[in-house]
Amino acid sequence: MTAYAPLTAVLGPTNTGKTHLAVERMMARSSGMIGLPLRLLAREIYDRVVKAKGVHAAALITGEEKIAPASARYFVCTVESMPLDMRVAFVAIDEVQLASDPDRGHVFTDRILHMRGTEETMLLGAATVEGLIRRLVPDADILQRERFSTLRYAGPAKITKLPRRSAIVAFSAESVYAIAELLRRQRGGAAVVLGALSPRTRNAQVALYQSGEVDYLVATDAIGMGLNMDVDHVAFAEITKFDGHRRRMLTPAELGQITGRAGRFRDDGTFGETSDVRPLEGEVVAALENHEFARLEKLSWRNSDLDLRSLDRLFASLRRPSPDPALERVRGAEDEKVLDILAADPDVRRYASTPRGVEMVWDACRIPDFRKITIDAHARLVRQILDHLMSPNARIPSDFMARQLDRLDRVEGDVDILSQRLAHVRTWAYVSHRTDWTEDAHLWRDRAREVEDRLSDALHERLTQRFVDRRTSALIRGLREDKELLAGVTPDGRVTVEGHDVGHLEGLKFVPDISGGALEARALRQAADRALRPEMNRRLGRLTKAEDDTLTITAEGRILDGETAVALMVAGDSLLKPGVKLIGGELGSAEARERAVRRIEAFVQGEIAAKLAPLLALPAAAAGGKVTGMARGIAHRLEEAGGCVARADVLTEVRALSPVERRQLRSLGVRIGEHVVFMPALTKPAAAGLASLLRATARGDGQAPFRPGPGLVSVPAEEGRAAGDYAAAGFHRCGPLAVRVDMLERLADLIREGRAAKDGHGFAMTADMTSILGCSVADLRGVLNALGYRRIQTGPDPEKAEGERWAMRVRKHRAPEPEPVKVDPDSPFAALAALARPAPEPAAARRRPRRARKARK
């Protein structure tokens, strides 16, 4: 090897500025080249060089991408794609510890041993490779660098409890996607970074994270290779990975490469595990915190001086033993496996009959397996390409390239499908960058780039749709930054905050559009609280000025403003003075809510005054002395019951009424019926409905008001329904039916007429009775039984009323004697009570001759 000076190995842990130093040194020279471990990192450094030196001075060379203007002086490459015959002033190889990797390590080892700049060479990597560099590159000056910030172990934590600006690391796409989905539901979303992503997709995802649109990054170990992001904490969701050969635990050095992403420049970082991963052992934690890892003992190596005179000589040169015990010959390399498979084919043997043919076969075998499928499937693809290269045209036909790219140039599909298409495109991008392989390399290079860009944009969009709730993220960010949120309400009530639909207003109630978990609900509530207060105050103010004709009370006790529910009637001071509770309105000010409540209360009282005026006249008449004595007591009972009481409940008072008191009640619209004392005006639908609603509201037990259908005069009685509910609606329960009281009195009239026709001895059941009640004969029998009648004669047809006769079972209105009330003889009410007590019947009248009793039986 030719000696060039100086050669420096800059070694140390992550966040020591090694790569930054190399790029600065390169741009200080007249020309330079840097080899990087990842295409993603190469693109990042290329963009940096372009920004500093201009697009015409920088080149990007990777397996699938080549941007190389003729004036380029600085070449940013992946290690595998570094031009070996180019002489530049400066050369740097990054992450040289990867020379121990069993798959790619031999390429890094080759560059360490043979790539040199004419003026300066730098090897960048971990301190674990120091001993091997001293042995294999004895002329290298070793420069140790210390980490700029400290790294501390924070222990395990649930994924949903991880701090903001955390990177969660897993080692398969399935695991990455599952964690990102969890974070979307619980924390608003996450960006994802996988090594298989195109630079365009990866940069777009990182931009989501760097901008603060999401606070979490879910990634594979791709973030361990120099990708610069503002990560405060690294959490391992897995500590085992499949390395292409077997599933194994990560070594402390590999863990250290990843944990080193926590903390940037002078900012300290932390690391830990998720709660479902076995905690790191104490020795491993100490190694990670102190950046002290086992020294590498061997580097992977493969002979680079290949003999291409025949396939057998090629195999022999590939398997040549290493010249140093510290160099371990690579075994099972992917390109060698493909060569083994193809060499068994006689046609391939024929292709390799000349040195040029051997070279073509070997070049084809080195096409990377971007698709990560089986080795046999990859070998078949290589063979297909090789057949074209060994054809008389010695090129891959343009129509073949067009078919491959046209087949992939489709942006529909989910994340997995788009990722697969991108992997296939990378193969054809690699092929198109071999200028001697296609008929029009520039055309297919541009075409492959266009397809990759479209697929990359589509993949980024799908990833964002799947793993980022942009609405919740925007709300959380706005709340966290305590900035004024831009909110608006459309004419149809849709609410937008920061350009995102967050819900809609139903009157005074904000209904959030919640599709996620508790985080989204909390963010929406907080955003609405801050953003909708002016609109809510405006709506409350408009409600305060609402006209009566725009407000209505529903059968369920809701108050509508137009067609929108704005309030609900609740139990208040009394039956006729219910309370009012706003439906929503919490986002408005307390003063605005109070004014709106007062306005609705005034409307409700106006409705009660208009529809229940006869009922309100009762207490006014009592206060004004228009009802006196027992009439005053009955008026009070009617007021409490909503305008209707069973006669049996006030029988004592009714019997004690004087003619004057009866006239007083009649003047107020009170009718003393056979079975019910009621106010006919209150049996009208509007009044009865409101009275029933008021009773249900005052009861406050959640039971719906009793409200029979329009036009019904009887309905089946409900189990558990109190008699007062029927009375408030102008109905009275009679056995199986609740009957409207005016119809019940009409039934009483028919019974009186029937008894008079039979000289008071029973009455005939008629069809007119079932017609009045709108019921069946069986229901009428139940009503008559409940009213105290018994059947004394059956008719010829049990389904019809004709022929049946009924009579009173007991003396009409005989009610159980009430317990005597002790009255203070000195009380002014004592005399009134004595007047109200009916005179006792003579003993002779109470006794009935035995002969008469037998006749009754």
C-alpha positions in Angstrom: 0.0 0.0 0.0 1.2 3.5 -0.7 1.9 5.7 2.2 0.2 9.1 2.5 0.5 11.5 5.4 -0.9 12.4 7.7 -3.4 9.6 8.7 -5.4 10.2 11.9 -7.8 7.9 13.7 -10.4 10.0 15.6 -12.0 7.6 18.1 -14.5 8.0 20.9 -18.2 7.5 21.8 -21.2 9.1 20.1 -21.7 12.9 20.3 -18.1 13.7 20.2 -18.3 15.6 16.9 -16.2 13.1 14.9 -18.2 13.3 11.7 -18.6 17.0 12.0 -14.8 17.4 12.4 -14.2 15.2 9.3 -16.7 17.2 7.1 -15.1 20.5 8.2 -11.6 19.2 7.4 -12.8 17.9 4.1 -14.3 21.2 3.0 -11.1 22.9 4.1 -9.2 21.0 1.4 -9.3 21.4 -2.3 -11.1 18.1 -2.7 -12.3 15.2 -0.6 -14.3 12.1 -0.1 -16.1 10.7 2.9 -17.4 7.1 3.2 -20.5 6.7 5.4 -22.3 3.6 6.6 -25.8 4.5 5.6 -27.4 6.0 2.5 -29.6 8.1 4.9 -26.5 9.6 6.5 -24.8 10.1 3.2 -27.8 12.2 2.0 -27.7 14.3 5.2 -24.0 15.1 4.8 -24.4 15.7 1.1 -27.1 18.3 1.9 -24.8 20.0 4.3 -21.9 20.2 1.8 -24.2 21.5 -0.8 -25.4 24.2 1.6 -21.8 25.2 2.3 -20.1 24.8 -1.1 -22.9 24.8 -3.6 -24.7 22.2 -5.6 -22.0 22.1 -8.4 -19.2 21.4 -6.0 -20.8 18.3 -4.2 -21.4 14.8 -5.4 -23.5 12.0 -3.8 -22.7 8.5 -4.7 -24.6 5.5 -3.3 -25.7 2.2 -4.7 -29.1 3.6 -5.8 -28.3 7.3 -6.3 -25.7 9.2 -8.1 -25.5 13.0 -8.3 -22.1 13.8 -9.7 -21.7 17.1 -11.6 -18.5 17.4 -13.6 -17.3 20.2 -11.4 -17.7 18.2 -8.2 -14.8 18.4 -5.7 -16.4 16.8 -2.6 -17.8 13.3 -2.8 -20.1 12.0 -0.2 -20.6 8.2 -0.6 -21.6 5.1 1.1 -18.6 3.0 2.0 -19.5 0.4 -0.6 -19.8 3.0 -3.4 -16.6 4.9 -2.8 -14.8 5.2 -6.2 -11.5 3.3 -5.7 -9.6 4.9 -8.5 -10.2 8.5 -7.6 -7.4 10.6 -6.1 -8.6 13.4 -3.8 -6.8 15.5 -1.2 -8.9 14.3 1.8 -10.4 10.9 2.6 -12.5 9.9 5.6 -14.0 6.6 6.6 -16.8 6.9 9.2 -17.9 4.2 11.8 -14.8 2.1 11.1 -15.8 -0.3 14.0 -18.3 -1.7 11.5 -15.3 -3.5 10.0 -16.1 -6.3 12.4 -19.6 -6.8 10.9 -19.8 -10.3 9.4 -21.8 -9.1 6.4 -20.4 -5.7 5.4 -17.3 -5.5 7.5 -14.9 -6.7 4.8 -15.7 -3.6 2.8 -14.9 -1.3 5.7 -11.7 -3.2 6.3 -10.6 -2.8 2.7 -11.2 0.9 2.9 -9.3 1.2 6.1 -6.3 -0.6 4.6 -6.3 0.9 1.1 -8.2 4.3 0.8 -6.0 7.3 1.3 -6.1 11.0 0.6 -3.1 12.7 -1.0 -3.0 15.3 1.8 -5.0 13.8 4.8 -6.8 10.6 5.8 -9.2 10.3 8.8 -10.6 7.1 10.3 -13.6 7.8 12.5 -15.2 5.3 14.9 -15.6 3.9 18.4 -12.7 3.4 20.7 -13.2 -0.4 20.6 -11.3 -0.5 17.3 -8.2 1.3 18.6 -6.0 -1.8 19.2 -6.7 -3.2 15.7 -6.0 0.1 14.0 -2.6 0.3 15.9 -1.8 -3.1 14.6 -3.1 -2.9 11.0 -2.4 0.8 10.4 0.7 1.5 12.5 1.3 4.9 11.0 -2.1 6.2 12.2 -2.1 8.9 14.9 -4.8 8.1 17.4 -6.9 11.1 18.6 -9.3 10.3 21.5 -12.4 12.5 21.9 -14.6 12.8 24.9 -18.4 13.0 24.7 -19.8 16.5 25.0 -22.6 15.5 27.3 -23.3 12.9 30.0 -25.5 9.9 29.6 -27.5 8.5 32.5 -29.6 5.4 33.0 -33.3 6.3 33.8 -34.7 2.8 34.2 -37.8 1.2 32.7 -41.0 3.0 31.9 -44.2 2.3 30.1 -44.2 3.4 26.5 -47.1 5.8 27.2 -45.2 7.3 30.2 -42.0 8.1 28.3 -40.9 11.7 28.4 -41.2 14.0 25.5 -38.5 13.9 22.8 -37.9 10.2 23.3 -36.7 7.7 20.7 -38.1 4.2 21.1 -35.9 1.5 19.5 -37.1 -1.8 18.1 -35.6 -4.1 15.5 -38.3 -5.1 13.1 -40.8 -3.1 11.0 -43.7 -4.9 12.7 -42.5 -3.8 16.2 -41.9 -0.2 15.0 -45.3 0.0 13.5 -47.1 -1.4 16.6 -45.3 1.0 19.0 -46.0 4.0 16.7 -49.7 3.0 16.6 -49.8 2.9 20.4 -48.2 6.3 20.6 -50.7 7.7 18.1 -53.6 6.6 20.3 -52.0 7.7 23.6 -49.7 10.6 22.7 -50.9 12.1 19.4 -48.4 10.3 17.2 -44.8 9.4 16.3 -42.4 9.6 13.5 -40.8 6.4 12.3 -37.3 5.8 10.9 -36.2 2.5 9.4 -33.0 1.8 7.4 -35.1 0.6 4.5 -36.8 4.0 4.1 -35.7 6.2 1.2 -33.8 9.4 2.1 -36.8 11.4 1.0 -39.2 9.5 3.3 -36.8 9.4 6.2 -36.1 13.2 6.0 -39.8 13.9 5.9 -40.4 11.7 8.9 -37.5 13.3 10.8 -38.9 16.7 10.0 -42.1 15.8 11.7 -40.1 15.0 14.9 -37.7 17.9 14.7 -40.4 20.4 14.1 -42.2 19.3 17.3 -45.3 18.2 15.5 -44.8 14.9 17.2 -42.8 14.3 20.4 -41.7 10.7 19.8 -39.6 8.8 17.3 -39.8 5.1 16.8 -36.8 3.7 15.0 -34.6 0.7 14.3 -30.9 0.8 15.0 -30.6 3.0 11.9 -30.6 6.0 14.3 -27.3 4.7 15.8 -25.3 5.6 12.8 -24.8 9.3 13.1 -28.3 10.6 12.3 -28.5 13.9 14.1 -31.8 14.5 15.9 -32.8 16.3 19.1 -33.4 13.2 21.3 -33.4 13.5 25.0 -34.1 9.9 25.9 -33.6 6.5 24.2 -35.8 3.6 25.3 -35.3 0.1 24.1 -38.5 -1.8 23.3 -36.3 -4.8 22.3 -32.8 -5.8 23.1 -32.6 -8.7 20.7 -32.4 -8.6 16.9 -32.2 -10.9 13.9 -28.9 -10.1 12.3 -29.6 -12.0 9.1 -28.3 -15.3 10.5 -29.9 -15.7 14.0 -31.7 -13.8 16.7 -29.3 -12.6 19.4 -28.8 -10.1 22.2 -27.3 -6.8 21.2 -23.8 -6.4 22.5 -23.1 -3.5 24.9 -21.2 -1.7 22.2 -24.2 -1.9 19.9 -26.4 -0.7 22.6 -24.0 2.1 23.3 -24.0 3.2 19.6 -27.8 3.6 19.9 -28.0 5.2 23.4 -25.5 7.7 22.3 -28.2 9.4 20.3 -29.7 10.7 23.5 -28.5 14.2 24.3 -27.0 16.5 21.6 -23.9 18.5 21.9 -23.9 20.0 25.5 -27.4 18.7 26.4 -27.3 15.6 28.7 -29.3 12.5 27.7 -30.9 9.4 29.4 -31.6 5.9 28.3 -33.7 3.0 29.6 -36.1 0.3 28.6 -39.8 0.0 28.1 -41.6 -1.8 30.9 -42.0 -5.1 28.9 -38.3 -5.5 28.4 -36.0 -7.2 30.9 -34.0 -4.5 32.7 -30.4 -4.0 31.6 -27.9 -5.6 33.8 -25.8 -3.4 36.1 -22.5 -4.1 34.2 -24.2 -3.1 30.9 -25.6 0.1 32.4 -22.1 1.0 33.7 -20.6 0.4 30.3 -23.2 2.5 28.6 -22.8 5.4 31.0 -19.0 5.3 31.0 -18.7 4.4 27.3 -16.4 1.5 28.1 -16.8 -1.5 25.8 -14.9 -4.7 25.0 -12.1 -4.1 22.5 -12.6 -5.7 19.1 -10.4 -8.6 18.5 -10.9 -9.3 14.8 -12.0 -7.5 11.7 -13.9 -9.1 8.7 -11.7 -9.4 5.7 -12.0 -10.6 2.1 -9.3 -10.6 -0.5 -9.9 -7.6 -2.8 -7.3 -8.7 -5.4 -9.6 -11.1 -7.3 -8.5 -13.4 -10.1 -11.1 -13.1 -12.8 -9.6 -15.4 -15.4 -12.2 -18.2 -14.6 -14.9 -18.9 -12.1 -12.8 -21.5 -10.3 -10.0 -18.9 -10.0 -12.5 -16.4 -8.8 -13.7 -18.8 -6.1 -10.2 -19.5 -5.1 -9.3 -15.8 -4.7 -12.4 -15.1 -2.8 -11.5 -17.8 -0.3 -7.9 -16.9 0.1 -6.9 -16.9 3.8 -6.3 -13.6 5.4 -2.7 -12.3 5.8 -3.1 -11.5 9.5 -4.7 -13.4 12.4 -6.6 -10.1 13.3 -8.4 -10.3 10.0 -11.1 -13.0 9.8 -12.1 -14.1 6.3 -15.8 -13.4 5.7 -17.9 -16.5 5.3 -21.4 -16.7 3.9 -21.4 -13.3 2.2 -24.6 -12.7 0.1 -22.8 -12.1 -3.2 -20.8 -15.3 -2.7 -24.0 -17.3 -2.0 -25.5 -16.0 -5.3 -22.3 -16.8 -7.1 -22.5 -20.4 -5.8 -26.1 -20.8 -7.0 -25.4 -19.4 -10.5 -22.2 -21.3 -11.0 -24.1 -24.5 -10.9 -25.9 -23.4 -14.1 -24.2 -24.5 -17.3 -25.3 -21.4 -19.1 -23.7 -19.2 -16.5 -20.6 -21.3 -16.8 -20.7 -20.6 -20.5 -21.1 -16.9 -19.8 -18.0 -17.0 -17.6 -15.8 -18.6 -20.2 -13.7 -15.5 -20.6 -12.2 -13.0 -18.1 -14.7 -10.4 -19.3 -17.5 -12.9 -18.7 -16.3 -13.7 -15.2 -16.2 -10.0 -14.4 -19.8 -9.6 -15.7 -21.0 -12.5 -13.7 -19.3 -11.3 -10.5 -20.7 -7.8 -10.9 -24.2 -9.1 -11.3 -23.9 -11.2 -8.2 -23.0 -8.1 -6.2 -26.3 -6.5 -6.8 -27.7 -5.9 -3.3 -30.8 -7.7 -2.2 -32.8 -4.6 -1.4 -36.0 -6.7 -1.3 -34.7 -8.9 1.6 -36.3 -12.0 0.2 -34.9 -15.5 -0.1 -31.4 -16.0 -1.6 -32.9 -18.2 -4.3 -35.4 -15.6 -5.3 -32.6 -13.0 -5.4 -30.4 -15.3 -7.5 -33.2 -15.6 -10.0 -33.5 -11.9 -10.4 -29.7 -11.6 -10.8 -29.8 -14.4 -13.4 -32.5 -12.5 -15.3 -30.4 -9.4 -15.4 -27.3 -11.4 -16.3 -29.0 -13.0 -19.3 -29.6 -9.5 -20.7 -26.1 -8.4 -20.0 -24.7 -11.5 -21.8 -27.0 -11.1 -24.8 -25.6 -9.9 -28.1 -26.7 -6.4 -27.3 -24.8 -6.6 -23.9 -27.4 -4.2 -22.4 -30.6 -4.5 -20.4 -33.3 -3.5 -23.0 -35.2 -0.3 -22.5 -38.5 -1.9 -22.9 -37.6 -4.3 -20.1 -36.6 -1.4 -17.8 -39.8 0.4 -18.7 -41.9 -2.6 -17.8 -40.2 -3.0 -14.4 -40.6 0.7 -13.4 -44.1 1.1 -14.9 -45.2 -1.9 -12.8 -43.9 -0.1 -9.6 -45.0 3.4 -10.4 -48.3 3.2 -8.5 -48.9 5.1 -5.3 -52.0 3.3 -4.0 -51.7 0.8 -1.2 -50.8 0.7 2.4 -47.5 1.2 4.2 -46.3 -2.4 3.6 -47.1 -2.4 -0.1 -45.4 0.9 -0.8 -42.3 -0.2 1.2 -42.1 -3.3 -1.0 -42.4 -1.2 -4.2 -39.6 1.1 -2.9 -37.4 -1.9 -2.2 -37.9 -3.1 -5.8 -37.2 0.4 -7.2 -33.9 0.5 -5.3 -32.8 -2.6 -7.3 -33.5 -0.8 -10.7 -32.0 2.4 -9.4 -28.8 0.4 -8.6 -28.9 -1.1 -12.1 -29.5 2.2 -13.8 -26.4 3.7 -12.1 -24.2 1.1 -13.9 -23.8 3.2 -17.0 -22.6 0.2 -19.0 -25.6 -2.0 -18.2 -28.5 -0.1 -19.8 -29.2 1.4 -23.2 -29.9 4.9 -21.9 -28.5 5.1 -18.3 -29.4 8.7 -17.8 -33.0 8.2 -18.8 -33.5 5.2 -16.5 -31.6 6.9 -13.7 -34.0 9.8 -13.8 -37.0 7.6 -14.3 -36.0 5.4 -11.3 -35.5 8.6 -9.2 -39.0 9.9 -10.2 -40.7 6.7 -9.3 -38.8 6.5 -6.0 -39.7 10.1 -5.1 -43.4 9.5 -5.8 -43.4 6.3 -3.8 -41.4 8.1 -1.0 -43.9 10.9 -0.8 -46.8 8.4 -0.8 -45.1 6.3 1.9 -44.5 9.4 4.1 -48.1 10.4 3.7 -49.3 6.9 4.6 -47.0 6.7 7.6 -48.2 10.1 8.8 -51.9 9.1 8.3 -51.3 5.9 10.1 -49.1 7.0 13.0 -49.8 10.7 13.5 -52.9 12.3 14.7 -52.1 15.7 13.3 -55.1 17.4 14.9 -54.3 16.2 18.4 -50.6 17.0 17.9 -51.3 20.5 16.7 -53.6 21.1 19.7 -51.1 19.8 22.2 -48.3 21.8 20.7 -50.4 25.0 20.8 -51.4 24.4 24.4 -47.9 23.6 25.4 -46.5 26.7 23.8 -49.3 28.7 25.4 -50.0 30.5 22.2 -53.2 32.0 21.0 -55.1 29.3 19.1 -56.7 30.3 15.8 -60.3 29.1 16.1 -63.4 29.5 14.1 -67.1 28.4 13.9 -68.8 27.8 10.6 -72.4 28.8 10.0 -73.4 25.1 10.5 -71.6 24.9 13.9 -68.4 23.2 12.8 -65.5 24.2 15.1 -61.9 24.5 13.7 -58.8 25.1 15.8 -55.5 25.7 14.0 -57.1 24.6 10.7 -58.3 21.2 12.1 -61.9 20.2 12.6 -62.2 19.5 16.3 -66.0 19.1 16.8 -69.2 21.1 16.5 -71.5 23.3 18.6 -75.0 22.1 19.3 -76.5 25.2 20.7 -74.4 25.9 23.8 -72.8 22.4 23.9 -69.4 21.6 22.4 -69.4 18.1 21.0 -65.8 17.1 20.3 -64.9 14.8 17.4 -63.0 12.2 19.4 -61.6 9.1 17.6 -58.6 8.4 19.9 -58.1 8.1 23.6 -58.0 10.2 26.7 -55.1 12.4 25.4 -57.2 13.5 22.4 -60.2 14.2 24.5 -58.2 16.3 27.0 -56.5 18.2 24.2 -59.8 19.0 22.6 -61.4 20.1 25.8 -58.5 22.4 26.6 -58.3 23.8 23.1 -62.1 24.4 23.1 -61.9 26.0 26.5 -59.4 28.6 25.3 -60.6 29.0 21.7 -64.4 29.0 22.0 -65.0 31.3 25.0 -65.7 34.4 22.8 -68.2 32.4 20.6 -69.9 30.9 23.6 -70.3 34.3 25.3 -71.8 35.6 22.0 -74.3 32.7 21.9 -75.2 33.1 25.6 -75.8 36.8 25.0 -78.0 36.1 22.0 -80.0 33.6 24.1 -80.5 36.3 26.8 -82.2 38.5 24.2 -84.3 35.7 22.6 -88.0 36.4 22.0 -90.6 34.1 23.5 -91.7 32.9 20.0 -88.3 31.4 19.3 -88.3 29.3 22.5 -90.3 26.1 23.1 -90.5 23.5 25.8 -90.4 19.9 24.7 -92.3 17.0 26.2 -89.1 15.8 27.8 -88.5 19.2 29.6 -85.9 20.5 27.2 -86.0 24.2 26.2 -85.3 24.8 22.5 -84.0 27.9 20.9 -85.3 27.4 17.4 -84.5 23.7 16.9 -81.5 23.5 19.3 -81.8 22.4 22.9 -80.2 25.0 25.1 -81.5 24.2 28.6 -83.3 21.6 30.7 -86.0 21.9 33.3 -85.0 20.6 36.8 -86.6 20.4 40.2 -87.0 23.8 41.7 -88.6 25.4 44.7 -92.1 24.0 44.1 -94.2 22.3 41.4 -95.0 25.5 39.7 -91.5 27.0 40.0 -89.1 24.6 38.4 -85.4 25.3 38.0 -83.4 25.6 34.7 -80.0 24.1 33.8 -78.2 25.1 30.7 -77.2 22.3 28.3 -73.5 23.2 27.7 -72.4 26.8 28.1 -69.5 25.9 30.4 -67.1 27.5 28.1 -68.8 30.9 28.6 -68.3 33.3 31.4 -70.3 32.9 34.7 -72.0 36.2 34.2 -73.2 35.3 30.7 -74.5 31.9 31.9 -76.4 33.5 34.8 -78.1 36.0 32.5 -79.1 33.2 30.1 -80.5 31.1 32.9 -82.6 34.0 34.2 -84.0 34.6 30.7 -85.0 31.0 30.3 -86.6 30.9 33.8 -88.7 33.9 32.9 -89.8 32.1 29.7 -90.8 29.0 31.6 -92.8 30.9 34.1 -94.5 32.7 31.3 -95.5 29.4 29.7 -96.8 28.2 33.1 -98.8 31.4 33.6 -100.3 31.1 30.1 -101.2 27.4 30.1 -101.9 26.8 33.7 -103.7 30.1 34.5 -106.6 28.3 36.2 -104.2 26.5 38.5 -102.4 29.7 39.4 -105.7 31.3 40.1 -106.3 29.0 43.1 -103.5 30.3 45.4 -104.3 33.9 44.3 -108.0 33.4 45.2 -107.1 31.9 48.6 -104.7 34.8 49.3 -107.4 37.3 48.2 -110.2 35.7 50.3 -112.2 34.5 47.3 -112.3 30.9 48.7 -112.9 30.2 52.3 -113.4 27.3 54.7 -113.3 23.9 53.2 -113.2 25.3 49.7 -109.8 26.8 50.6 -108.5 23.4 51.6 -109.7 21.7 48.5 -108.1 24.5 46.4 -104.8 24.0 48.1 -105.0 20.2 47.4 -105.7 20.9 43.8 -102.8 23.3 43.5 -100.4 20.7 45.0 -101.7 17.9 42.7 -101.7 20.0 39.5 -105.5 20.5 39.2 -106.9 17.0 39.8 -107.5 14.9 42.9 -109.5 11.7 43.6 -112.8 12.5 45.3 -112.1 9.8 47.8 -109.0 11.6 48.9 -111.0 14.8 49.8 -114.3 13.1 50.7 -114.5 14.6 54.2 -113.8 18.1 52.8 -116.4 17.7 50.0 -119.1 16.6 52.4 -118.4 19.5 54.6 -118.7 22.1 51.8 -121.4 24.7 52.2 -123.4 25.9 49.2 -121.4 29.1 49.2 -118.1 27.3 49.2 -119.3 25.1 46.3 -120.1 28.2 44.3 -116.7 29.6 45.1 -115.0 26.5 43.7 -117.2 26.6 40.6 -116.3 30.2 40.0 -112.7 29.1 39.8 -113.4 26.4 37.3 -113.4 23.5 39.8 -115.8 20.6 39.1 -116.7 18.2 41.9 -117.4 15.0 40.0 -118.6 11.6 41.0 -115.1 10.2 41.2 -112.7 13.1 40.7 -112.4 16.8 41.8 -110.8 18.5 38.8 -110.5 21.6 36.7 -111.8 20.8 33.1 -109.7 23.6 31.6 -106.6 21.8 32.7 -107.5 18.6 30.8 -106.7 20.3 27.5 -103.6 18.8 25.8 -101.3 21.8 26.3 -102.2 22.4 29.9 -102.2 18.7 30.8 -98.9 18.1 29.1 -97.2 21.0 30.9 -98.7 19.9 34.3 -97.5 16.4 33.8 -94.0 17.6 32.9 -93.9 19.8 35.9 -94.8 16.9 38.2 -92.1 14.7 36.7 -89.6 17.5 37.0 -90.4 18.2 40.6 -90.2 14.4 41.4 -86.6 14.4 40.0 -86.3 10.6 39.8 -85.7 10.4 36.1 -89.1 8.8 35.3 -90.5 10.2 32.1 -93.7 12.3 32.4 -97.0 10.5 31.9 -98.2 11.7 28.5 -100.9 9.7 26.7 -101.1 9.9 22.9 -103.1 12.7 21.3 -106.9 12.1 21.4 -106.7 9.0 23.7 -109.3 9.0 26.5 -107.9 5.9 28.2 -104.6 4.1 28.2 -103.3 0.9 29.9 -102.1 1.7 33.4 -98.4 1.5 33.9 -96.7 -0.5 36.7 -95.0 1.7 39.2 -96.7 4.9 38.0 -98.0 7.0 40.9 -101.6 8.1 41.0 -100.4 11.7 41.1 -98.8 11.4 37.7 -102.1 10.4 36.2 -103.9 13.2 38.0 -101.5 15.9 36.8 -102.3 14.9 33.2 -106.1 14.9 33.9 -106.4 11.1 34.2 -107.5 8.8 36.9 -106.5 5.2 37.3 -109.3 2.7 37.3 -108.0 -0.9 37.5 -106.4 -1.8 34.2 -106.9 1.7 32.6 -106.0 5.3 33.3 -109.1 7.2 32.1 -109.4 10.9 31.3 -111.4 12.4 34.1 -114.0 14.2 31.9 -114.7 10.8 30.3 -114.9 9.2 33.6 -117.6 11.6 34.7 -119.5 11.0 31.5 -119.4 7.3 32.4 -120.8 8.2 35.8 -123.6 10.0 34.1 -124.4 7.0 32.0 -124.4 4.8 35.2 -126.8 7.2 37.0 -129.1 7.2 34.0 -129.0 3.4 34.0 -129.8 3.1 37.7 -132.6 5.6 37.4 -134.2 3.4 34.7 -134.1 0.4 37.0 -135.4 2.3 40.1 -131.9 2.4 41.5 -131.5 -1.3 41.5 -128.3 -1.8 39.4 -127.7 -0.8 35.8 -127.1 -2.4 32.5 -123.6 -2.3 30.8 -124.0 -0.7 27.4 -121.9 -0.3 24.3 -122.0 3.5 24.9 -119.9 3.0 28.0 -117.1 1.2 26.0 -117.4 3.9 23.3 -117.0 6.7 25.8 -113.8 5.1 27.3 -112.5 3.8 24.0 -111.9 0.4 25.5 -112.9 -3.2 25.3 -115.6 -4.9 27.3 -113.0 -6.7 29.4 -111.3 -3.4 30.3 -114.7 -1.8 31.1 -115.4 -4.6 33.6 -112.0 -3.9 35.2 -112.9 -0.2 35.4 -116.3 -0.9 37.0 -114.7 -3.2 39.5 -112.2 -0.5 40.4 -115.0 2.0 40.9 -116.8 -0.3 43.4 -119.4 -2.1 41.3 -120.0 -5.8 41.0 -121.6 -7.8 38.3 -125.0 -9.3 39.2 -126.0 -10.7 35.9 -124.1 -12.0 32.9 -125.1 -11.6 29.3 -125.4 -14.2 26.6 -122.0 -13.2 25.0 -119.0 -12.5 27.3 -117.4 -10.4 24.6 -120.3 -8.0 24.4 -121.9 -5.6 26.9 -125.6 -6.4 26.2 -127.3 -8.3 28.9 -124.8 -7.6 31.7 -126.1 -5.9 34.9 -124.0 -4.3 37.6 -124.7 -2.8 41.0 -122.8 -1.1 43.8 -120.7 -3.4 45.9 -120.8 -1.1 48.9 -122.4 2.2 49.8 -121.1 4.7 47.4 -118.0 6.6 48.5 -117.8 4.8 51.8 -114.2 5.5 52.7 -112.2 4.3 55.7 -112.6 6.6 58.6 -109.5 8.8 59.1 -107.7 8.6 62.3 -109.0 11.4 64.6 -106.9 14.5 64.6 -106.1 15.9 68.0 -107.1 19.6 68.0 -106.2 22.1 70.6 -109.5 23.2 72.0 -108.1 26.7 72.5 -107.1 26.8 68.8 -109.1 29.1 66.5 -109.5 26.2 64.1 -111.3 24.1 66.8 -114.7 25.6 66.0 -114.1 25.1 62.2 -113.1 21.5 62.8 -116.3 20.9 64.7 -118.4 22.4 62.0 -116.7 20.2 59.4 -117.3 17.0 61.3 -120.6 15.4 59.9 -123.3 14.8 62.4 -123.6 11.1 63.5 -126.4 9.1 62.1 -129.1 7.9 64.5 -128.4 4.4 65.9 -131.7 3.3 64.4 -130.6 4.4 60.9 -127.3 2.6 61.3 -129.1 -0.7 62.2 -130.7 -2.5 59.4 -133.4 -5.2 59.9 -132.0 -8.7 59.6 -134.7 -9.4 57.0 -133.6 -6.5 54.9 -130.0 -7.7 55.0 -131.0 -11.1 53.9 -132.9 -9.6 51.0 -129.8 -7.7 49.9 -127.8 -10.9 49.9 
